[in-house]
Amino acid sequence: MNRTPSSAAPAREHGDAVQGAGPGSDSTLSNGLKQRHLSMIALGGVIGAGLFVGSRAGIAAAGPSIVLAYAVSGALVMLIMRMLGEMAAANPASGSFSVHAERSIGSWAGFTAGWMFTALLCVAVAAEALGAADVMVQWFPDSQPWMWVLLFMVIFTGTNLTAVSNFGEFEFWFAALKVAAIGIFLVLGVLAIFGVLPGTHAPGTSHLTGDGGFLPKGVDGLMVGLLASVFAYGGLETVTIAAAESKDPVRGVARAVRTAMWRIALFYVGSMAVIVTVIPWSAPSIAKSGPYVAVLDYLKIPAAGQIMNVVILVALLSAVNANLYGSSRMAYSLISRGQGPAFLGKVSSGVPRRAVLTCSAFGFLAVLFSFWWPTTVFQWLLNMVGAAVLVVWGFIATAQLRMRRTLEREAPEKLVVKMWAFPVLTWVALAGIIAVLLLMLRDENQRIQLLFTGGFGLVLAVIGLVRQRSLGRGTGPAGQ
């Protein structure tokens, strides 16, 4: 397919990312997601498994300054979400930032960002299914992990093969459980901080200033904590992909973006503040059981470990479901724009089933690699997509920088959501992304991931450029 839009102004309304694209176009996707689905996907999307599982390493590295680390990385994520929201509200598309990058930067950029994100989600499906299986094996020690992985993959592949409303319902209830869990945790934590909870006394600032102070491991520790916190944020892009399959995508995206700030501040920064205020950051229980379980144990909440295992399981299964959905829709959007094998673009009953099956198959193949070659092939896959989200964020910021000016000139009425202090904060976001990449270069383990991701991205970019030139697609802002 050789689409060459005349400008970066939106070419579609209400879910048609590519007009006139034929049977494989976004226009054949359903609009079965309701506003309540989008609202809860946006609300629960920021509460990923990384918040519960990954925060342990961040606290160990940064101490109480992990609160500052999450605040800084959260500010960067809010800027990215605002930029993505501006473009998604002006041009809702199941390809989200891939479509925006194609129109604003060039076909190669949409190709690179889209396929890198698809690969990231497919590998993430494997990692999260394995994590969920580990939780189940703890409860059922005689069972095998592969049994649970197979069960979860079958369930969520089946969910995504049926109507999109089924995906929405699963995510609605998964998100509701995650929001309820983190909400209860925050309430209990605040009560404990003020000494209101029975059996507790107000700790004041003793845990924030004692045991090495607020920066017990110095600026280097804060930088390590910052890296850990950046990669804890997950699922923010899903709502802009899902919005294209709703009846009112503009309203859904606008509402999600406008509430992003308080959600990030409350769930991430708030929970970190509760943890390091209620108990010492160096408490052995944090390293042993995890920060959330350690706090609940300190508050004498019965069966704290099992409660958190349930919450972590829900977060992991939610991620499996959302990532299968997101990867299939991104792959489908790329295919509908002529950037992938056409036979995978068939849509049945409003669902790109071949894309779903393909992404599910790649996810399950990655799981098999984890059993067969855990330290080689599977580790290579993890490294290959380790910094992929930063590459995607870079494309989002660059696309918004170019698309905003075109929209202001040609279709200002489309700017329902606007990036704050444009273009200053867009440049701040780009500088923040570069700073995180430089921090990754300083860390030996992170450096390996960055190099693998860089190599993968370079290969995709070269393929995208070759395709762009062979098909005669332009490289200018209008995609001409």
C-alpha positions, -999 to 999 in steps of 0.1 A, spaced: 0 0 0 14 34 -10 -3 60 11 12 95 9 -8 120 30 -8 156 19 -2 169 54 3 159 90 -33 170 97 -55 141 108 -67 119 80 -93 101 100 -120 105 127 -134 80 152 -111 51 147 -100 51 110 -62 54 110 -60 49 73 -89 59 51 -96 40 20 -72 12 29 -94 -16 19 -102 -48 38 -72 -46 61 -77 -10 72 -84 4 107 -118 13 94 -128 -24 98 -119 -25 135 -148 -24 158 -156 4 183 -167 -19 211 -147 -2 239 -168 20 261 -158 51 280 -156 32 313 -132 8 297 -109 36 285 -111 53 319 -101 22 338 -75 12 313 -60 47 317 -63 46 355 -50 10 360 -25 12 331 0 31 352 -1 4 379 22 -22 363 39 -52 378 71 -30 378 57 -9 406 53 -39 429 83 -60 417 109 -35 405 107 -10 433 127 -33 457 159 -27 437 153 10 434 149 15 472 180 -6 478 200 17 455 186 51 464 172 48 499 147 75 508 157 95 477 137 69 456 108 93 462 127 120 443 137 94 416 101 85 410 91 121 410 117 130 383 110 100 361 72 105 367 76 141 354 93 128 323 65 102 318 38 129 322 54 150 295 56 120 271 19 111 279 9 147 273 26 148 239 12 115 229 -23 126 241 -21 157 220 -14 137 188 -38 109 197 -67 133 204 -60 151 171 -57 118 152 -69 87 170 -54 56 154 -47 20 165 -11 26 154 -8 55 179 27 70 179 38 48 149 12 66 127 22 100 142 59 93 136 52 82 100 33 114 92 56 138 110 91 123 104 88 98 76 77 62 68 110 48 82 102 63 116 68 48 118 82 15 107 110 16 133 89 28 162 60 4 155 79 -28 150 102 -21 180 72 -15 202 55 -47 189 87 -67 196 89 -51 231 53 -62 239 58 -97 226 88 -103 248 70 -86 277 41 -110 273 66 -139 278 83 -123 308 50 -115 325 35 -149 318 65 -165 334 62 -141 364 25 -151 368 35 -188 365 61 -183 393 33 -170 416 11 -200 408 40 -224 414 44 -209 449 8 -218 456 9 -251 439 44 -264 443 38 -297 425 28 -279 393 51 -270 364 56 -234 352 49 -242 316 14 -255 325 5 -221 339 21 -202 310 2 -223 285 -31 -218 304 -26 -180 306 -16 -177 270 -46 -197 258 -70 -177 280 -58 -143 269 -52 -152 233 -88 -164 233 -100 -132 249 -82 -111 222 -95 -133 194 -131 -125 203 -147 -91 205 -126 -62 217 -152 -56 244 -140 -88 261 -105 -73 263 -120 -42 277 -140 -61 304 -109 -80 315 -89 -48 318 -117 -30 335 -118 -55 364 -80 -60 365 -75 -23 367 -103 -20 394 -85 -46 415 -51 -29 411 -65 6 419 -84 -8 450 -52 -25 462 -29 4 459 -56 27 473 -60 6 504 -22 4 508 -20 42 506 -48 48 531 -32 23 556 2 39 551 -10 75 556 -29 64 588 3 47 600 24 78 593 1 99 614 0 73 641 -37 68 638 -36 31 629 -39 9 660 -5 -5 671 15 22 652 33 54 662 40 83 640 75 79 627 80 115 617 110 120 595 133 96 613 133 70 585 139 97 559 168 114 576 183 85 596 204 56 585 226 75 561 202 104 554 180 111 525 208 103 500 225 73 518 244 63 487 249 97 473 240 110 438 252 77 422 226 58 442 199 83 432 209 78 395 206 40 398 172 45 415 162 69 387 169 42 361 149 16 380 120 40 383 119 50 346 113 14 336 87 8 362 62 30 344 43 8 319 11 6 300 7 44 294 6 39 257 -22 13 257 -50 38 262 -41 57 230 -41 25 210 -74 13 226 -91 47 220 -92 41 183 -117 12 190 -141 33 210 -171 54 200 -155 87 212 -117 83 210 -110 120 214 -129 123 246 -114 91 260 -78 102 252 -83 137 265 -97 125 298 -70 100 303 -42 125 296 -57 152 318 -58 129 348 -23 114 342 -6 138 366 -24 129 397 -25 92 389 13 91 386 19 113 416 -5 93 438 3 57 428 40 59 423 54 88 442 28 84 470 35 47 475 73 52 476 68 80 501 47 58 523 72 29 522 103 48 531 85 69 558 68 39 575 98 16 577 136 21 573 148 18 537 175 -6 548 151 -30 566 160 -66 558 123 -73 552 123 -51 521 150 -72 505 135 -105 516 97 -100 510 95 -68 489 86 -33 500 48 -36 500 48 -69 519 73 -54 544 51 -24 551 19 -46 554 38 -70 578 49 -40 599 13 -29 601 4 -64 612 -19 -70 583 -27 -108 582 -15 -128 553 3 -98 538 25 -119 516 -4 -138 501 -24 -106 496 5 -90 476 10 -122 456 -26 -119 445 -21 -82 435 11 -90 417 -6 -119 399 -34 -96 388 -9 -69 376 10 -96 356 -21 -111 340 -34 -76 332 0 -69 315 -2 -102 295 -37 -92 283 -29 -56 275 4 -64 258 -12 -91 236 -38 -65 226 -13 -37 221 11 -58 200 -16 -71 178 -31 -37 171 3 -21 165 12 -49 141 -21 -46 124 -18 -9 119 17 -14 104 4 -40 81 -26 -18 70 -1 9 61 19 -15 39 47 -20 65 43 -57 71 31 -90 55 -4 -83 40 -18 -118 47 -17 -109 85 -40 -79 79 -73 -98 76 -100 -87 100 -128 -109 112 -158 -96 132 -138 -64 139 -107 -83 153 -73 -87 135 -72 -123 144 -42 -133 124 -22 -105 140 -34 -116 174 -23 -152 168 10 -142 154 19 -120 183 7 -147 207 29 -172 189 59 -150 192 52 -145 229 49 -182 235 80 -189 215 99 -164 237 86 -184 267 100 -216 252 134 -198 247 134 -190 284 132 -228 292 156 -239 265 182 -212 264 175 -189 294 210 -173 295 215 -169 258 186 -165 234 160 -154 259 185 -130 275 193 -116 241 156 -110 235 153 -92 269 184 -71 261 172 -63 226 141 -46 239 156 -34 272 157 3 262 130 1 235 106 23 254 131 51 254 134 48 216 96 50 214 95 80 237 121 97 215 100 92 184 69 105 203 87 137 213 102 143 178 68 136 161 50 160 184 76 187 179 69 186 141 32 178 141 22 205 165 33 233 142 15 217 112 -17 213 133 -15 249 145 -12 261 109 -37 237 91 -61 223 117 -60 242 150 -94 229 160 -79 194 163 -58 206 193 -82 194 220 -53 185 242 -22 207 241 13 201 253 22 225 281 47 253 273 54 241 238 81 238 225 101 243 257 88 212 276 91 191 244 128 199 243 130 193 281 115 158 275 140 151 247 168 162 270 155 139 297 154 109 274 190 116 263 200 119 300 185 85 308 203 70 278 236 85 291 229 70 326 224 36 310 258 39 294 273 44 329 258 12 342 274 -21 330 242 -41 329 221 -13 314 249 -6 289 245 -41 274 207 -36 270 213 -2 254 237 -15 229 215 -45 220 185 -22 216 205 3 196 216 -25 172 180 -37 169 167 -2 163 194 5 137 185 -26 117 148 -16 118 157 19 107 178 7 78 150 -16 66 125 12 70 147 36 50 152 11 22 115 4 21 107 41 21 131 48 -8 119 18 -28 83 27 -24 89 64 -31 76 76 3 88 109 15 108 119 46 92 153 52 68 163 79 39 155 57 52 121 49 55 131 13 
